[in-house]
Amino acid sequence: VRAHEVTEALLAAQRLGITGLAGLQPRYSVIYREADESLLPLARLAGLGVMVYNPLAGGLLSGRYPEGAEPGAGRFTLGDTGTTYRRRYWNDANLAAARRAAELALAAGLSPVTTAIAWVLGRPGISSAIVGASDPGQLRANLDAAKTSLPTDLVSALDRIWYDLPRVPPSLDSPRL
């Protein structure tokens, strides 16, 4: 969803005298931060809750995918879902960014998963994040993020990752992923 669409919905609800939106659910992670541009500032201004999805970029930020490798069995190979996730995330730039994020986390003595989710939860205006786990260890790393406060230098280094990634111009004609 785009900020102008949210604004239109909020204004329409106001004109109709009804309750409008209460929250948003954008895709958001260390390597995908388009919501920072206008959606998150709008949410803060309008008092909307923000529950992000894909805080681990489909698992790419877990630290388990080496650069140059093909995705193994899992989210990136599951039929149409796998196609969507490969299109969103599986490229050399994102794999390098994920490796860099994992290196920063490990150097700070943290797991890449905990670090990526803690970074998301520490962003201004983020209310919560949708996470998933397929085993107790993954669940623990997810839950640890809620009680992890990242050092300022680590947050700054993770912030820079997004700005170093190549940008693709938005197209109003192409489907949003």
C-alpha positions as CSV (number, residue, x, y, z in Angstrom):
1,V,0.0,0.0,0.0
2,R,1.2,3.5,-0.8
3,A,0.9,6.6,1.5
4,H,-1.4,8.4,-0.8
5,E,-3.8,5.4,-0.7
6,V,-3.8,5.4,3.1
7,T,-4.4,9.1,3.1
8,E,-7.4,8.7,0.7
9,A,-8.8,6.0,3.0
10,L,-8.4,8.2,6.1
11,L,-10.0,11.2,4.4
12,A,-12.9,9.1,3.0
13,A,-13.6,7.7,6.5
14,Q,-13.5,11.3,7.9
15,R,-15.9,12.5,5.3
16,L,-18.3,9.6,6.0
17,G,-18.0,10.1,9.7
18,I,-16.9,6.5,10.3
19,T,-13.9,4.9,12.0
20,G,-11.0,4.7,9.5
21,L,-7.9,2.6,9.4
22,A,-6.4,1.6,12.7
23,G,-3.2,0.1,11.4
24,L,-1.0,-0.9,8.4
25,Q,0.9,-4.0,7.4
26,P,3.8,-3.1,5.2
27,R,6.7,-5.3,4.1
28,Y,9.8,-4.1,6.0
29,S,13.3,-5.3,6.9
30,V,16.9,-4.2,7.0
31,I,17.0,-4.8,3.2
32,Y,13.5,-3.5,2.3
33,R,12.6,-0.1,3.7
34,E,10.4,1.6,1.2
35,A,7.9,2.4,3.9
36,D,10.4,4.8,5.5
37,E,9.9,7.3,2.7
38,S,6.3,8.3,3.4
39,L,4.2,5.4,4.8
40,L,5.8,5.2,8.2
41,P,5.8,9.0,8.8
42,L,2.1,9.1,7.8
43,A,1.3,6.2,10.2
44,R,3.0,8.1,13.0
45,L,1.2,11.3,12.1
46,A,-2.2,9.6,11.9
47,G,-1.6,7.4,15.0
48,L,-1.8,4.2,13.1
49,G,-0.4,0.9,14.3
50,V,2.2,-0.7,12.1
51,M,2.6,-4.5,12.1
52,V,5.3,-5.3,9.5
53,Y,5.8,-8.6,7.6
54,N,8.9,-10.2,6.2
55,P,11.3,-8.8,8.9
56,L,13.7,-11.5,7.9
57,A,13.2,-10.9,4.2
58,G,11.8,-14.3,3.7
59,G,14.6,-15.9,5.7
60,L,17.4,-14.2,3.8
61,L,18.4,-12.3,6.9
62,S,18.7,-15.5,8.9
63,G,22.3,-15.9,7.8
64,R,21.8,-19.3,6.4
65,Y,22.0,-18.5,2.6
66,P,25.5,-18.1,1.2
67,E,26.2,-15.9,-1.7
68,G,26.3,-17.7,-5.0
69,A,24.3,-20.6,-3.8
70,E,20.9,-21.7,-5.2
71,P,18.1,-21.7,-2.6
72,G,17.6,-25.0,-1.0
73,A,14.2,-26.5,-0.1
74,G,12.1,-24.0,1.7
75,R,10.3,-20.7,1.2
76,F,12.3,-19.8,-1.9
77,T,11.3,-23.1,-3.7
78,L,7.6,-23.4,-2.8
79,G,5.7,-23.1,-6.1
80,D,4.2,-19.6,-6.7
81,T,5.3,-18.5,-3.2
82,G,8.8,-19.4,-4.0
83,T,8.7,-17.5,-7.3
84,T,7.4,-14.4,-5.4
85,Y,10.1,-14.7,-2.8
86,R,12.9,-15.2,-5.3
87,R,11.7,-12.2,-7.3
88,R,11.6,-10.1,-4.1
89,Y,14.9,-11.1,-2.5
90,W,17.1,-13.6,-4.3
91,N,19.7,-11.6,-6.1
92,D,23.4,-10.9,-5.6
93,A,22.9,-7.5,-4.0
94,N,20.5,-8.8,-1.4
95,L,22.6,-11.8,-0.7
96,A,25.6,-9.6,-0.1
97,A,23.5,-7.3,2.1
98,A,22.2,-10.3,4.1
99,R,25.8,-11.5,4.6
100,R,26.9,-8.1,5.8
101,A,23.9,-7.9,8.2
102,A,24.8,-11.4,9.6
103,E,28.5,-10.4,10.0
104,L,27.5,-7.3,11.9
105,A,25.2,-9.3,14.2
106,L,27.7,-12.0,14.9
107,A,30.5,-9.4,15.6
108,A,28.1,-8.0,18.2
109,G,27.6,-11.4,19.8
110,L,24.0,-11.7,18.5
111,S,22.2,-14.1,16.2
112,P,21.4,-12.7,12.7
113,V,17.7,-13.5,13.3
114,T,17.5,-11.7,16.7
115,T,19.3,-8.8,15.3
116,A,17.2,-8.3,12.2
117,I,13.9,-8.5,14.1
118,A,15.2,-6.3,17.0
119,W,16.3,-3.7,14.4
120,V,12.7,-3.7,12.9
121,L,11.1,-3.5,16.4
122,G,13.4,-0.6,17.3
123,R,12.3,1.5,14.4
124,P,10.1,4.6,15.1
125,G,6.4,3.8,14.6
126,I,6.7,0.0,14.3
127,S,4.2,-1.6,16.7
128,S,5.0,-5.3,16.0
129,A,6.4,-7.7,13.5
130,I,5.0,-10.9,12.0
131,V,7.5,-13.7,12.6
132,G,7.6,-17.4,12.0
133,A,9.6,-20.4,13.1
134,S,9.8,-24.0,12.1
135,D,11.6,-25.2,15.2
136,P,12.1,-24.2,18.9
137,G,15.6,-22.6,18.2
138,Q,14.1,-20.3,15.5
139,L,11.3,-19.4,17.9
140,R,13.8,-18.5,20.6
141,A,15.8,-16.3,18.3
142,N,12.6,-14.5,17.2
143,L,11.4,-14.0,20.8
144,D,14.8,-12.8,22.0
145,A,14.4,-9.8,19.6
146,A,11.6,-8.4,21.8
147,K,14.0,-8.0,24.7
148,T,17.1,-7.0,22.7
149,S,18.3,-3.4,22.5
150,L,20.8,-3.0,19.8
151,P,23.9,-0.8,20.3
152,T,23.7,2.5,18.4
153,D,26.7,1.7,16.2
154,L,25.1,-1.6,15.1
155,V,21.9,0.1,14.3
156,S,23.8,2.7,12.2
157,A,25.7,0.0,10.4
158,L,22.5,-1.9,9.7
159,D,20.8,1.3,8.5
160,R,23.6,1.8,5.9
161,I,22.9,-1.6,4.3
162,W,19.7,-0.3,2.8
163,Y,21.2,2.8,1.4
164,D,24.0,0.8,-0.3
165,L,21.5,-1.5,-2.2
166,P,20.7,-0.6,-5.8
167,R,17.3,1.0,-6.3
168,V,14.7,0.1,-8.9
169,P,12.4,2.9,-9.9
170,P,8.8,2.3,-8.9
171,S,6.3,1.6,-11.6
172,L,2.6,2.3,-11.2
173,D,1.9,-0.4,-13.9
174,S,3.8,-3.2,-12.2
175,P,2.2,-5.3,-9.4
176,R,3.5,-4.6,-5.9
177,L,5.3,-7.5,-4.4
